[in-house]
Amino acid sequence: MQFVVKTVLSALIIATVSTVSRKSPLFGSIIVSLPLTSMLAMIWLYGETRSADQVAALSRGIFWMVLPSLVFFLAMSVFLKKGVAFPISMFMSSAIMVASYWAYAKLLIRFGVQI
């Protein structure tokens, strides 16, 4: 039952963003930029474990991993502005993001950052 509630709530957020974005990309962007998914994950994790330490570790990991995820949005915007088809832009942006995660993780390890 808990899985169903999580799934429905997540789907409602995505549907809301999609609907709002058609009318106002600005408001859709604001909603998406909120850390709703992260907040929900923290709520679910705490509810299931009652462990503030696990939530803190998740929060710290999210903090360190936000930067390479931003590369996806920049790449997607550039590809689409240049007229690259949406599916190809999505694939290429995702590939660049994965490469960014890999390089960033290596960099963090080199500087001794524990995630």
C-alpha angles and dihedrals in degrees: 000000000000090000091053092051091049091048095048093047092049091047091051091054092050093047091048092052092048092050095044092046092059090060099033123011088189094059091041088053092049092051093047093046090057110097091242095139091048092047092049091048090051092049092049092045093049092044091053099040107020084216116140087183092060091047090049090050091050091048092050091048092050090050092055094043099050095083098062090044089060089063088070093060094047093048093046091052093048095047094048092046089053090054098254110156116261098246092048091046090051092049095045093045090050092049091050090048092051090050089049091052090050094048093043093050090051090050093049091050090049090055093045098248110159116213 
